[in-house]
Amino acid sequence: MPAKGAEMSTSASADVASADVARADVASPDVASADVARPDVASADVARPDVASADVARPDVASADVASPDVLVIGGGVIGLSIAWRAAQRGMRVTVADPEPGRGASRAAAGMITPISEAAYAEKELFRLGRESQRRYPAFAAELTGITSEPTGYRQTGTLQVACDADDLALLREHQALQESFGMTVRRLDARECRREEPMLDPSVRGGLLAAEDASVDPRLLTRALLAAAVMAGADVVRQPAAEILSARGRAAGAVLADGTRILARWVVLAAGWNSGSVAGLPPGTAPPVRPVKGQILRLRSLPRGPDSPPGLLARSVRGMVHGSSVYLVPRQSGELVVGATQEELGADTRVTAGGVWELLRDARTVVPGITELELTEAVAGLRPGTPDNAPVLGPSALPGLVLATGHFRAGVLLAPVTADIITGYLTTERLSGLAAPFTPQRFSRPAGARLWK
């Protein structure tokens, strides 16, 4: 049986929504037309003999179309677009290479900004990184909307964790002890207090924990705003995947795209999610150790909620422990309710299965019986980029000029603001923030117990 209750990060999806729902997150025409690589841009970039002749001439590359930005970002999910936006804001010439920006697991994700309720044993450093990113989110989202006039769906309404039986309640109390060991204070609620906070909870709920500082965002709105902001800041978006990393004199020098186009750049940022380790041209020992971890997720819909309309089923995100299994429900202001997610080690499998959908609906109904009255509008499967220690890979790789920003697993949406700041800071100063110290690529090659940072 697939495991549940984990957030998405970067992948493909299998959409069974109606056509109007499936198109909801596609960039509007004005954005789409602005971010496609244009012939006049490509030809203007060729007129840089100092860059084009920088030892990267490859007779086996058929195309003569060469662009030469300062930064090539491979991957246009929430991580890649956040980096592209911040780098362009700092005055760098940026190109993003992705066949469908925002369409991978960023599109499938629920968008929980919940480092407190998702705190896990042996992940204290990851918790600290998540908390720092959570602190940056209000300004991050507000700046995006202020620049683009696009909403992000950011809501800081907290997360209510609930238990459905005595064993679940015992697990929840252990989790509270862990959260408190990380320096966090959460509010313990009895069954009556849980239903006072969320009246639509099932009467069988035994108790819960309220993490008031947790938040959520709509990843589909977020990636649309990020794409628009990056383009407005001057970034170019080429709707092609990277086929091969180019190197010259022992340094990453750009990439060849699937259509044969060469893009030469001083810096290459690899932010392609679970595909990051499979791009051709990576020297031995350079590819990040990422693997696809499948997650199925559902979207339900009720009537839209407005200032004068009755409240929806839930006011905040609810994470339920159901007889040892975990399920989450994330409400949107639009009336959408996201239910997720399975966690399956099945390789690059993006099939939506009857068993996965049934388990999610079964457990969600146990927590909130009213979901049976909602319309099922979409079921998707995404592929998170997992790593051996469940933490992201951030910073310079063993190949000079190649910077990694991948492996965010369940926390891609959560970690977007802090990842963008860390990576763009390195690109401008060549010094890596101490926040990234536990997450460098070198941790997978150094001897146990060795320290990279003092």
N, C-alpha and C positions, 0 to 999 in steps of 0.2 A: 504494500500500500504506500502511496506517496505521502511524505511528511508535509505538514502545512504550517502556515503562519509566518512566512518569510517574505521580505520585500524584493522587488525586481531590481535589476541593474542595467544590462545592455544586451539586446538580442533581436531575433526575428519573432514575429507573432502570427498566429493563425486566427483570422478574424471571422466570426460568424454573425456579425451584426448586420442589420439592414444597411442599405447603401448610404442613406443619409447619415447614419451613425458612423459608418466606416470612414466617411469623408470629413468628419468633424474636426480632425486635428491636422488636416493638410494645410500647409502654409497658404495664405491668401494670395491671389494672383500677383498683387503688387510686390509682395515679398519674394514670391517664387521667381518672378522675372528679374528681380534685382540681384538675386544671389547666384544665378547661373553664370558659369565662366563665359565671358563674352569675347568674340574675336578681337575687338579693339583693345581689350585689356591684355589678352595673350600676346598680341603683336607688339603692344607697347613694352611689355616685359622683356621681349626678345632683344630690344635695343639696349642691352646691358652687356657688352662684350666682356667686361671684367668679371661678371658673374657666370655667364654662359660658358666661358672657356676655362672655368676653374677645375680642370682636371676631371670633369665628370663626363666628358664626351664618351659615348658608348655606341660603337658602330652597330651593335646588335639591336639598338632601339630605333625603330623605324620612323617614329614621328619626330618632326623638327620643331613642334610646338613646345616652347619652353617658357614657363613662367618662373619668376625669381622673387618670391616674397622673402621676408625675414624669417617667418615661421610657417611651416606646413603642419597643420593639425590633421591627423588621420583619424577620422571618426567624428560624426556629427550628432552624437547623443547628448544628454544633458551635461556630461563632463566635457566633451570636446567643444561644444558650443559655449559653455561658460568660460573655458580657457581662451577661445578665440575672441570672445567679447572683451574680456579683460586685457588681453594682449593688444588688441586693436586700440583700446582706450589709451594705452600707454604709448601709442604712436608707432607701433610695429606694423609692418605690412604683413597681413595674415591671409593665408588660403586654407580653407577647410575642404577636405576631400571625403565625400560620403555620398553614396548613390541616393539615399533617402534620409536627409537629416531629420532627426527626431522620431524615426519610425521603428527603431529597434525596441529593446526592452524598456527604454525611456517611455515609450508609448504605452506599454503594458503595465507599467508600475503603478502602484496605488498612491505613492507620493507622501508616505509618512515621514515626518521629521520627529523621530521618537527615540533619541539616544537613551532617555531615562527608562522607558518601559521596555526597551530592547536590550538593556545592559545584560552582558553574559559573562560567565566565569572565564578567567584567563584572557579577557579582552579589555583590560583596564585602559591600555593606551588607546585602543580604538574608541572606547567610550569618551576619553578626553578629547580626541579629535572630533568626534561627533558633537559633543557639547559646544566646542568652539565654533563649529559650523552652524549649529543651531542658533547661537548668539548672533551670528552674522546674517541670518536669514531675513529678519524684518527689513533691514536696510537694503539688502540684496534685492528682495522682491519689490520694495517700494521704488528703488532706483530704476529697475526694469520697466515698471509700469509708467513711471514719470517720463522716461525717455521715449517709449514706444506707444504709450496709451493702450497697451495690451494688458489684460488681467493675467494673474498667475494662479489665482485660486488660493492664495496663502491665507490660512486661518489658524490662529493660535487659540484653540479651544480645549486643549488637553487630551489625554488618553485615559480611558477607564479600563483597567484590567479586571476581569471578573472570573470567578471560579464557580463551576457547576456542581461539584460534589466535595466531600470532605477531603479526599486526596488532592483534588485540584487546589483547594484552599490551603492545604499544607505546602504545596509547591509555591503558591503565591506568597506565602509568608517567608519562605526561603528566598524568594526573589526580592522581597522587600529588604531582607537583611543584606543581600548583595548590593542593592541600590544604596543603602545607607553606608555600606563599607566604601563606596565610591564617593561619599560626601553628599549624597542627595537625600532630600526629605520628600517622601510621598505620604499621602494621607490614606490611612486604612479605613475602609467603610464596611459596615455590616450590610446584611441583605436589604434591609429597609432603606438605608442611606443610598445604596446603589440604585434602587428603583426610584428614589427621589431625584437623583441626578439624571437617570434615563428611565422614564416611566414605561417604555416599551420592552424592557428586559423581561425575560421569562421569570415567573415567580420562584422557580427552582434555584435561581442564582443564590449562592451561599454567602458571598462577600466579595470585596474587591479592593483595588488600590487606585487612587486618582493621582496621575502625574500632570499637574496643571500647566507645566511649562511646555509640554509637547505640542506639536503643531502638525499641519499637513498642507500640501500644495497639490494642485492639479498638474501632473507632469506634461500633459498635452498642451495646456495653456502655457506652461513654463517654457517648454522647448520652442513653441511658436514665438514667444516674446524674446527668448535668447537669440533665435535666428534673426529676427528683425533688428535687435540691438546690435548684433555683430555686424550685419550688413550696414547699418547706419553709422557704425564706428569705422567703416572702411574695409571690412573683411570681404574677401571673395569666397563664394561657395561653388565648388566644382562637383557636380552630381555624378561622380565616378568613384568606385572603390580603388584603393591603392593596391597595385599588384606586386610591387617589389620596392624595397628600400634601396636607394642608391648610396654608394660610399665612394669617397675619394681621399687618398692619402690617410687611410685609417680613421676617417670621420664620416658620419652620416651627412649626405649632401642633398637629399631630396627623395623623390619617389617617382616611379613610373606608374601611371594609372592604367586601368583596365583597357582604355581605348588607345593606349600607346603614348599619351601625352606625358612629357617629362615636366616635373616641377622641381626646380632647384631651390634650396633654402638653406640658410645658415643653421636653423634649428628644425628638427623633425620631432613633433610630439605625437606619440603613439597612444591614442585614446579610443581604440576600436573594440573595447569590451572583450568578450571571450575570443574574438578573432585576433586579438593583439599578438598572440604567440605564433600565429600561422602565416603572417605576411612573409613573402619570400624576400631573400636578401639579408636576413638577420644573421650575423656571424654566430658561430657556436657560443653558447653561454650568454647570449644577449636576449633571447626571447623570454618574455615574462612567463612564469609558470601558471597560466590561467587555463581554466577548463569551463565548459558550459554546464550550468546547473539549471535544469528545467523548472519552471514555475507556471502553474495554471492559475488563472485569475478571472473573476466574473465581474460584470457590471450590470446592476439592476437599476431600474428607474421608477420613480414615483412622480407625482405632479410637481412642477417647478415651485420652488419656495421663494417668496418675496416678502417685503415688509408687512403686507397685509394678509398673507396666506398662512394657513395653519402650519405648525412645525412638522418636519418630516419625522421618520422613525427615530432618528438619533440626532443629538445635538453635537456630538463629538465622536472621535474615533473610539471604538470599543475593541479590545483584544480579549477573546474568550479562551479560557482553559476548559476543554470539554472532554472529561474522562481521559486526561493525559495528552490530548491533542490540542493544537493551537489553531485558532482562526481569528482573522481580523475583519472588521467592517469599518470602512472609511466613508463618511457622508460628504457630499458636495452641496454647495448652496443651490446648484441647479436642480437638485432632487435626485441626482445619481448616487448610488451606493455601491462602493467597490468592495468585493469580498475576495479574500485570498488567504494564503496562496499555498499551493503544493510546493514541495522541494524534492526533486527527483534527479538522481544521478543516472541519466539515460543518454548522455552525449548530446549531439545537436538534434534532438528530437523536439519538434514544435507542434506535434499533434495534440489537439484537444481531445481528451478521452471522457467517455461516459462516467468512468469510475472517479476521475478527478473532479468533474462537475458535481457528481452526486455527493462525494465526501464534503466538499465545500458547502453545498446547500444544506446538507444534513446538520453539520456542526453550527453553521450560521443560524439555522432555524432553532436549534436548541437554545441559543443565546437570545435571539430576537425572533419570536414566532411570526411576527408580522411581515417578514420578508416574503412569505409565500404569496402575498397579494401584489408584489411588485412585478413589473415586466422584466424578463431576462433579455437584455439588449445586446450582450456581447460575452463571448468566452474566448480568451486568448491564451497562448502559451508563449512565454518569453524565456530567454536564456541569460541567466546572470553569469558574470565572470567571476568564478570562484578561484581562490588561491589556497595553498596548503594550510595557511593559518587564518583564513577568512578575512584578511585585512588587505587594503589596497596596496598597489605598487606605485610609489611616487618618487620621482627624481631622475637624475642622470643615470643612464645605463652604462654597461661596460664599453659600448661604442660611443666615443665622444660625438656630441651633436645630436644624439638620440635621447630624448627625455620620455619617460614612461608615466602615464597617468591612467592606470587601468586596474582591474581586479577589485572593484568596489563591492562586488557580491551583492548583498541585500541593501547597501547603503549609498548607491549612486546618487539618488536625489538628495538625500540628507547631506552628503559630503561635497556637493557641487560648489558652494561658495568658497569653502576653505581650500579645496583642491585647486580651484582657479587662482586663488591668491598665492598659494604655494608655488605653483608651476610658473605663473607669470613673474613672480618675484625672482625665481631662479633664472628665467630667460633674460631678465634685465640686469641682474647683478652677478650671475654665476655663483651665487651662494644660496644654499638650501636652508629654508627655515627650520628651526629646531623642532617645530611641530611635526615635520616629516621624518625626523630621525628614526623612529621605530619602523618606518614603512619603506625604506629605500630598497631597491632591487638587490643590493649586496647582501641583505640578510639571508638570502637563500643560498649563498655560496660561502659565507664566512664560517669558520669553525664554531661549534657550540660554545657559548659563553664569551666569545670575542666581542669587543665593542668597537663600533665605527665612530662614535662621537664621544667627546670628553666634556 
